[in-house]
């Protein structure tokens, strides 16, 4: 049978409480035992004291004196002992009862107040024999029996009562505390389980309430962040599928219409018609290549091959691929970089960033225009700027240029800048765009300059 987590917590806390109570019971037994040992030692000291008094009185009186013996017996009673004194021949000289009978009523009352509830009914407790000596000669014997001691009974009674009250009160508190603590510990985890099952069923709207800053609270916060990321990814996935379906629908519809027209003999199966279909398949391939590039850019944060590379040689190599096209379109292409400038990047991904930006700049720049790529260090960061004198981007379009499949005036696929942003974000960098219609556009990419370096977005 499965037991819930809170039941396990509750059982664990109850075990801890039982161990604590057992330890308290054991400690109480040790204390009672030590207290009784202390009383036994004290009684033995009283016996030695009494024997010394008897031997001293015998020496002082050169024999046994009845009054001295009675006083010593009463003193022994006050100390918690019943005594009998015999001479060397075994004759009873005095006992506690005889000593009490010899007292006046006033002294009897005083002794009674000192003795309290002690009793001389020893029951099964035997007398212990102690010999009395003087000068190495036996002068008599002392028989002693310890009386029931008020302090011992009081201590044991109070300890038992305290233990019982502690068991009832603290045990009840421990049970309630264990119940509520176990529920409090297991409650958030049970909510996480329910929410996980809800996510499995496709529901990503609910969040787990974060209470406190302990491990459970941090787990709940991390879970909520994960749910938010999943919801965002799900939204992006749906949007991507919708956009892809929209982009693919147009060329597929055109191809299908032409093929149906050929099958119905409306259009001839000519070279021109096959060429038109080939162009549409090329458009499909272009769309799929763009989607593949975007997917790789999204996954690049998990597969970046970072290394320190010099920026100038990389930029010169990339610009060399565009020089022929720039000359053909009568566009001036310049590259400028600080000497020895290096960045902590993935060279392949950085190349893809610059290629996309240069491709966009060439499409937006008319003949006679100018494109300039510069790289420099700014505040410990590496800044790469691609500046063109092209047509520019309208102000109303600027907030949307990083959205997937958002098409500008050039009629592109709308994946170039989203891919750039994904790659820059994967590096922990930032990308911004400034543009003015009719004057041109400046795209600025800020990248880390070394391992462990990060870029605060918007800085």
N, C-alpha and C positions, 0 to 999 in steps of 0.2 A: 504494500500500500504506500502510495506516495504521500509524503508529508510536505506541507507548504513551508516556504522559507521562514515565515514568521513563527511557525510552530517550532522549527529548529532553533531559531533564536531564543524563543521562550524556554524551550527545554534546556538550552545551554545556560541561560541566565539562572534558571532554577537549580541546575547542578552547581553553579558557582555559589548560589545562596546556601544550598545544602552543605557544601564544603565549608563555607564560612561559619555556618551554625555548628557544624561538627567540630570545627577548630575552637569555637567559643566554649562548647561543652567540654572539650578536652582541657582547655585552659582553666575552666572552672574547677574540674577535678584536680588538676595540678595545684591550684591555689588552695583548695580545701585540704588536700594532703599535706602541702607545705605548712599550712596553718596548724594542722593537728600535730605535725612533727615539731613545730615550734612550741606548742603547748606541752607536748611530752618532754621536750628538753627543759622547758621552764619548770615542770613538775619535778623532774630529776634534780634540778638545782635546788628546789624547795626541800626535797628530801635530804640532800647533803647539808643544807642549812639547818634543818631540824636535827639531824644526827650531831652536828657540831654543837648546837645549843644543848642537847641532852648530855653530851660528853662534858661540855663546859660546866653545866650545872652540877653534874656528879662530882667533878673535880673540886668545884668551889665549896660544896657542902660535905665533901668527903663521904658521899653516899647519896642515895636517892632521897629527894625531898618531895613530899606530896604536893605542896603548893607550886613548886617549880615545875613539876611534871604536869600539873593541871594547866598552868599557863602556857607551857610549850604545846600541849595537846590542843588547846583552844586556838593558839596561833597557827598550828598546822591545819586546823579546820578552816580558818579564814583563808589560808593559802590553797585550800581545795583538796585536803587530804584527810582521810579517816585513819587514825593511828592506834596502835596498841604498843605499850612499853612493858617488857619483861626484864626481870633481873637476870643475873648470871645463872641462877638456878631454875629459870623458866617460870618464875612466879609473876603473875600479872600485876604490874604496879599501877598502871593507869590506862584507860582507853578514852575515846572521844566522848562517849556517853557519860562516863563518870566525871570527866572534866566539865561537861556542861551542867551536870547536876550540882556541882560545887559552886557554881556562879550564883551571884545575887540576881534577883529579878531584873534590876536595872542593867547589869552587865549582860544578862541573858538577852535582853531586848536589843542592846547594842550589837552583840555578836550576831543575832538573828538578822539585823539590818545589813550587816556586812556580808553574812553568808548568803542571804537571799534565798533563792529556790533550790540551792544545792541539797541533795539528799544523801543520807548515809545508807540507803538501801542499795547496796552495791550489786545485788543480784549474783550473777555468775562471775563478776570480776573478783579474782582472788587477791589476797593480801600478799605483798612482796616483803621478804625478810631482809633486813639490813642489820648486821652485827654492830655493836657499840664497843669500842676499845678505849682504854686509857693506859698509856705507858706500855702498850703491847699486850695488855691483859684484857680478856673479855669481861665486860662489866654488865652486859645485857644485850637485848635485841630489840629492834624496832620493826614492827609490822606496819606497812603502809598500803592503803588502797585509795586510788584516785577517785574522787567524786565526779559525778556528771557536772560539767562546767557550763555555766550560763553563756559565757562568751563563745564557746564552741558551738553550742546549740543555736545561739543567735546568728552567728556567722553562717552556719550551714543553712539555716532557715531563710535568712535574707538572700543568700546566694541562689538558693532554689527559687525563691520568689522572683528575684531579678531575672533569672534565666527564663522562667516561665513567661513573665511579662515581655521580655525581649523577644521570645519566640513568637508570642501572639502578635505583638505590635510590629516588630521589625520583620517577622515572617510575612505578615499580611502586607506590609509596605513593599517587601521584596517581590511578592507575587504580583501585586498591582503594577509596580515599577517594571518588572520583567515583561508583563503583558503589554503595557503601553510602549516601552522602549522597543520591544520586538516588533510591534505593529509599526512604530515610527521608522525603524530601520528597514523593514520589509516593504512598507507601503510604497515608497518611490520606486523600488525595484519591480514590484508588481505592476505599477503604472507603466514602467518602461516595457515590461513584457506585453501588456495589453496594447501599448502604442506600436510596438514592433509588429505585432500581429495585424494591427490596423494598417500599417505601412505595407505589409505583405499583401493586404487586400486592396492596395491602391489608394488608401486614404493618407494624405500627407498634410492635412490642414491642422490637426491638433498638435499641441505641445505639452510637454510635461512641466508642471510647476516646479520652479527651482526654489528650494528652501535651504538657506544657509550656504556656507562656503566650505563645507567639509567634502570628503571624498564623494559622498552620495550627491551633494549639490553640484559638484564639478562634473560628475558623471551625467547628471540630468542636463546641465548646460551644454556639455559636449554632444549629448544625444539630440538636443534641440537644434544645435548647429548642423549636425549631420542631416536631420530631417529637412532643415531649410535648404541645405545644399542639394538634397535629393529632390525636393520640390522644384528648385531652380533648374536642376538638370532635366527633370521631367518636362518642365515647361519649355526649356530650350530644345529638348528632343522633339516634342510635339511641333514646336515652331519650325524646327529644321525639316521635319518630315513634310509639313505643310508647304514650306518654301520650295523644297526639292520637288514635291509633286507639282507645284505650280510652274516651276521652271522647266520641268521635263514635259509637262502637258503640251506646251506650245509646239516644240519641234516634233513630238510624237504625233500630234494632231495633224500637222502639216504633212508629215511623211505618210500617215494613214490616208489622208485625203488624196494625195498624189497617187499612191498605190491603188486605191479604189478606183480612181479615175482611169488609170491604166487598165485595170481589170475590166472596166465597163467600156473600154475603147473610147473613152472621152478624150484621153491624152495618149499620144503615141509613145511606145516604148523606144525612146530615142536617147541619144548620148546626152542631150541637154537635160532630159528628165532624170536620168541616172546621176548626172553631175549635181543636180539640185538635191536629190536624196543623199548624195555623199556629203554635201554641205550640211544638211540637217544632222547626219550622224556625227559630223565633226563638232557641231554645236553641242550635241549630247555628250560627246567625249570631253569637251571643254567644261561643261557643267560638272560632270563627274570628277574631273581632275580638280576643279575648284573645291568641291565637297571633300575630296580626299585630302587636299592640302589643309583645309580647315580642321578636319579630324586629327590630322597629324599635329597641327598647331595646338589643339586642345590637349593632346596627350603629351606634348613636349615637356611639360613640367615634370613628368615622371621619367623622361629619358634624355635629359639635357647632358651633353658631354662638354662640361665647362672646362675651359683652360684659358691661361693668359695669352692673348694674341695681340699683335700690333695692328692697329686700325688702318694705317696708311696703305700698306701693301694689299690688304683685303679690299679696300675701297677702290684702289687703282685697278685691281683685277676685275672687279664687277663692272666698273665704268667702261672698261675696255670692251665689254660685250655690247654696250649701247652706243659706242662712238660711231659705228658705221650707220646705224639708223638715225642718229642725231645729225650726222653730216648730210644724209639723204634728205632729211626734212629741214635742213638749214637751221638747226638748233644748236646753240653753243652749250657744251657740257663741260663743266669745270669740277675738279675735285681738289679739296684743300684739307690737310690734316696736320696737326702738330707733330713734330718729329718725336719719335719714340713713344707716342701715345699708345697705351695698352689697356685692354678691358678684360674682365673675367666673364666670358661668354662662350656659348657654343658657336663655333665659326660657321657651321652649316646653317644654323637658324638665323644668325646675324646676316649672312648672305641673302637668305630668303627675305628678310625684312627690307634690306636695301634694294633688292631686285624689285619687290612689289612697289616700293615708293618711287623708284626711278621709272618703272613702267607707267604708273599713274601720272607722274609728272610729264612724261613724253606724250601721253594721250591728251593731256590738258593744254599743252603748249603748242602754239602755232609756229609756222616758219618765221625765222628771225628772232625767236624768243631765246631765253637763256635759262639753264638749269644749273644750280650750283650745290654741290654736296660738301659740307664742312663737318669736321670732327675736332672737338677741343675739350679740355678739362675745365669743369666749372664747379667749384666748391667740393672737390673730391669725387665728383661724378663725371661720367663720360657723356657728352652731349653730341648727338649726330643730327644735323639739320639738312633737310632736302628742300631747297628753295627754288621755285619756278616763277616765271612771269606769264603763266597761262591764264585761262579764262576765269579762274577762281571758283569758289563755292558759295552759293547764296546763303545768307545768314540763317534762313529758316531750315536749311538742309544740314547745317553743321551739327546739331544735336543728334542726328541720325546716321552719321557717316560710318560709325563703327558697328551699326546693326547689320546682321547678315541679310544678304540679298537686297539691301537698299541700293537702288540704282540712282546714280547721279546723271548729270546732263550728257556724259560721254556714253551712256547706255551700256556700261560694263555689267558683269555678272553681279557685282555687289559683294564680293568676298575678299577683295584685296586688303582693304583696311581692317576688317574684322580679323583676318589672319595675322596681320601685323600686330594688332593689339593683343591677340592671344599669345603670340611669341614673346612680345615685350613683357607682358604680365608674367609669363613663365620664368623670365629672367629676374623677376622682382623689380622691374623698371616701370617707366611711365611714358606715355606717348600723348602729345597734344597737337592740335591743328589750328593754325591761324590763317584766315583767308579773306580776301576781298574781291568781289566780282570785278573783272576787268584788269586787275593788278597782279593777281597771282596767289600762290599758297605757300605756306611754310609748315612743314611737318617736323616736329622736334621729338627725338627719341632720347630718353635719359636711361643710362645703363650703369650697373655697378662697376666700380673700378677695381675691385679685388674680392677674394673669398670672404664671406661673412658680411659683405657690404649689402645694404638694401636701399631702396629708393622709396621715399614717402610719396604716395600719389598726390599729384597736384602741386608738388614743390618744384 
